[in-house]
Amino acid sequence: MPRIEPRKGPGLPPSQIMSIRNDVARDWLALDEKIRFSGLLPVELKEEVRRTLAQVSGCQFCASLGQPQGEYSDPRVQSAVEFARELGANPTGISDERFADLKKHFSEEEIVELGLWAAFMFGSEMFGAMMKLDPATPEQFSLYTRWLEQGYKRSRPGVEQA
C-alpha cells in the first residue's frame, strides 16, 4: 500500500501522488515527456534503459511496466543497457570502460542525453520506491502502454511502430 494515497484523477499513481504539489508535478511530467519523446536517441532505446533501471530501483510499480528484453542485436541498445545496469548497481561508480564503450556507439550529445534520461528515470523510480507504490494493475499497464504508443507516434510522424 502506498505511503501517500494517490489522488483521484487522470494519470498513473506516481503522477497522482505528485499532483499533491501540482505546480511541481506539471513541470516534472512535462520534462519526462520532453526527454522521453524527443531528442537524438530513439524512444525504444530510452524505454529499454527505463525498464533496466526499474528492475533495480526498488519501485514495484515501475518494474511492473515491462521487463527488459535481455538480448540485443543493436550494439547501441546493448551499450545503453549495460550503462543502465552499471548505473543501477552503483550510481557513482560508472567505470571508464563503460564510458569508453558509450563513446564507441554514441556522440557526446547522445551520451549527455542518455545520462540525463537515465538519471531522471532513476530519480523518478526512486520516488516510486520511496512511496512504496504497488505493482501496476492491468488497467494501469494498459494506460502506460497506450501513452507510450502515442508518444512513439508523435516522436516519429508517419512511422508505424512494431
Residue pairs with C-beta under 8 A, 6 or more apart in sequence:
1 132
1 134
2 13
2 17
2 131
2 132
2 133
2 134
3 130
3 131
3 132
4 17
4 20
4 131
5 17
6 13
6 16
6 17
7 16
7 17
7 19
7 20
8 16
9 16
9 19
11 19
11 29
12 61
12 136
12 140
12 143
12 144
13 61
13 128
13 131
13 133
13 134
13 140
14 61
14 124
14 127
14 128
14 131
14 133
15 25
15 29
17 131
17 133
18 24
18 25
18 28
18 29
18 127
19 25
28 124
31 120
32 120
32 124
33 151
35 46
35 113
35 116
35 117
35 120
36 43
36 46
36 47
36 117
36 151
37 43
37 151
37 152
37 154
37 155
38 155
39 113
39 117
40 107
40 109
40 110
40 113
41 80
41 110
41 113
41 114
41 117
43 148
43 151
43 152
43 155
43 156
44 77
44 152
45 74
45 76
45 77
45 80
46 117
47 66
47 148
48 68
48 69
48 72
48 77
48 80
48 81
49 80
49 81
49 83
49 84
49 114
49 117
49 118
49 121
50 62
50 117
50 121
51 65
51 66
51 67
51 68
52 68
52 81
52 84
52 85
52 88
53 62
53 84
53 87
53 88
53 118
53 121
53 122
53 125
54 62
54 63
54 65
54 66
54 121
54 125
55 63
55 67
55 68
55 88
56 85
56 88
56 89
57 63
57 88
57 122
57 125
57 126
57 128
57 129
58 125
58 126
58 129
59 125
59 126
59 127
59 128
59 129
59 133
60 128
60 129
60 132
60 133
60 134
60 135
61 128
61 133
61 134
61 135
61 136
61 140
62 124
62 125
62 128
62 129
62 133
63 135
64 135
64 136
64 141
65 136
65 141
65 144
68 81
72 78
72 81
75 105
76 105
76 106
79 101
79 102
79 104
79 105
79 106
80 102
80 105
80 106
80 114
82 98
82 101
83 94
83 98
83 101
83 102
83 114
83 118
84 118
86 93
86 94
86 95
86 98
87 94
87 118
87 122
88 122
91 122
99 111
102 111
102 114
103 111
106 114
136 144
149 161
152 161
153 159
153 161
